[in-house]
């Protein structure tokens, strides 16, 4: 018990998990470089991880990851430290509609709501997204729409989905310090960044303001 557990990486004490059985290589690339010393190995089922490599919504065929830049506005109600961004919700809904309209076509599987997860760091954005989903007539035939989970990074810890959509919300530098003070948001929080980006198995869509995000070194990369 007195021995240092990481001394010489003695395999009797430490097992280093290097095989990733979840995600496509494109989704793992940045987290692997930044947090795992490029040691992660892609062992996810090839058919599953490449499901959306030819999806018509991709800017680059074969690369199942999208960053959708939007210069939105982060708003809050009264003095709440929790923010929402209507512009990002509008973009998010467009992607949901596209996924809905293309499911079962061109070799794509049928989707159920539980195949999709939406991650955002602010409780108010969670509420606004949930409200938007309830009003969507185009997705009504997904009988299990309640299983489309919308939540914070912490709520997705240890979980996975075929498709993850991330709404970063933050669009004003003046509020970044508030995020730090209240321990909310994605910026300057490497753990949240890592968890959020590695929940997706076959398609990752990130919606955010590139001008703000790039100021953080990890997001910038």
ABEGO torsion letter per residue (X at the ends): XABBAABGGBAAABBBBABBAABBAAAAAAAAAAAAGGABBBABBAAAAAAAAABAABABBGBBBBBBBBBBBBBBBEABABBBBAAAAAAAAAAAAAAAAABGBGGBBBBBAAABBBBBABAAAAAAAAAAAAABAAAAABAAAAABBBBBAAAABGBBBABBBBBAGBABAAAAAAAAAAGBEABGBAAAAAAAAAABAABBBBBBBAAAAAABAAAAX
